C-alpha cells in the first residue's frame, strides 16, 4: 500500500537539483537524510488539496518543519536513494513538456550509487498501527528459567546496540518461521537481511562443547548438533534473507579432534549486534570438512523421516553455503556477567536520560521479559525501543508518586464523554494533583505516559514523542520552566498526535496562565475541559491524614 507520493519537479532550464513535494496518502514517516531531519509539512492550500506537503528541513530536533526551509533542494543522485524507501512512490513531472512518469520503489534505482550512502537515511519518527506487518507468528516458549533469562539478556543487548545503529531494524523472538534459530531474529530494514541466533545456556561454566556434540545425530534435541542446524537452515532459507546464523553459549569449545576443521577463531566484530568491547568471547567458523555427508544422512534417517526432506539437498555446495553463514560464539558471558554489560550499554545509548542509576537495568530487563512473554508476537523496532525507555522514565515517576503513601477518599473522575484534553489547574503546588491523577489512571486498564516536571527538558520531550505509539491512550503533561519555543513545539506535536489518533487523550496539570493549555484550547474548544482543583487535608483518607500528621513527606527534595 502506498503511503506517500514524492513529486519530483524537473526543470531542465535550471540546475541539476530537484525540488521534492509529497502527497500524503495516510501517514508518512519523517526521516534523517543528508545530515538533516525531514518530514511532511503543510504548504499552500488546505489539508485536502492534492499536493499539500513538502519535505521540509526541521528547524530543531523537536520543532516544526518550516516552509522557508522546505525549498531545500536535493542533488540529482540523491533522488534514487529516497526512491528505495518502503511505501513510497515517485512521480516525476517534467515542467517543460508537462509529462508525468510514475516510478515504483526499487533498489535498481540506485544504479551505481554507493549502497553505503543509504545509511544516512533513517526514519526518526514512526506512527505505528496495530497491523500484521508489526506482528509475527510466535511460538509458545519452552526454555527453562535459566536459559530463558540468558535469552532475554541477549535480546536486550541486541536492542541496546540497535538504538545506536544508523539503520532501521526488527527484532523478534520465538519466531515460528525461524526453525531451530528461533531465540533471536534480527532483521535489517528495508531489505530484511536476517541474523538468526539460538542461545544455549549451561549451568556449569566448566562444561565444554566437544567434537562429538557438534556431530551428534542421536536426537532432535541435541543442543549443538551441526546436522540439526544444517537441515533447519535448509527449511528456513527461503523465508529469510539469511546473512548469518549463530549458536551462542556461555561455555567453551574443546578443540581436541577439531582444530583442523576450524576456519577462524576471533572475537566478535565491532559491527556485531552482540558486540561490547569488554566482552571476551570467541567466534568460530568451520571448514566444510567438519560436516561429512555421512553424518547428515544419518541424522536425516534417524530424526526427519516424517518431514519429507529430499536427501538430494545433502551436497557439498549446500554444506558450504550453510557453513559460510554459520558462527559459533563460545564463552559469551554467563547471565550474571551480562547484567553488568547491559548496565554499561544503557549508559552508552544516545538517550539523555539519567540511566546511570543502578536500578536502570532492572527496569529495562523487566520490560524485555514482558515483551518476551507476550504471546502476541510484536516486533521490537528502533521506535518501540525508544518508547520503551520513555515508558521506564514515566514508570519511575509513578513509583515515586505511589511511594509517598498518599491516597484520596475519592479519586479524580478522569474523563467525561467527548473529552480529549483535561486541564487541571492546581492550587499552589501541583504534586498532590500529580499523585491523584497517577492513582486514578492506575485504576484503569489504559496505558499511559507521565511527563516528569522535575526531569531534564530533553527527557520530557522523549516521553512526549513516545506518545506516538498506538498502545498508549493517555498522556499526562506537567511542565516546569519549559521555554516558550519548546511549549509551541509540544503544542504542535500534541495536536498532530490527537488528530492522527482519535482515541488518545491528554491531561495537562498547569497554571491557568500557562501557554500550553491556551494553545490547545483554541483547537479543541468543545473537547477541552478545565478543572480548578484545590486538594485539602480533608480530601485525604484517614490513613493518609495520620501519615501526614506524623511526618513530612519528601518528594523530589520538596516537602508536601
Buried (B, 14 or more C-beta within 10 A) or exposed (E): EEBBBBBBBBBEEEEEEBBBBBBBEEBBBBBBBBEBBBBBBBBEEEEEEEBBBBBBBBBEEBBBBEEEBBEBEBEEBBBBBBBBBEBBBBBBBBEEEEEEEEBEBEEEBBEEBEEEEBEBBBBBBBBBEEEEEBEBEBBEBEBEEEBBBBBBBBBBBBBBBBBEBEBBBBBBBBBBBBBBBBBBBBBBBBEEBBBBBBBBBBEEEEBBBBBEBBBBBEEEEBBBBBBBBBBBBBBBBEEBEBBBBBBBBBBBBBBEEBEEBBEEBEBBEEEBBBBBEEBEBBBBBBBBEBBBEEBBBBBBEEBBEEEEBEEEBBEEEBBEBBBEBBBBBBBBBBBEBBBEBBBBBBEBBEBBBEBEEEEBBBBBBEBBBEBBEEEEBBBBBBBBBBBBBBBBBBBBBBEBBBEBEBBBEEBBEBBEEEBBBBBBBBEEEBBBBBBBBBBBBEEEEBBBBBBBBBBEBEBBBBBBBBBBBBEBBBBBBBBEEBEEEBBBBBBBBBBBBBEEBEEBBBBBBBEEEBBBBBBBBEBBEEBBBBEEBEBEEEBBEEEBBEBBEEEEBEBEEEEB
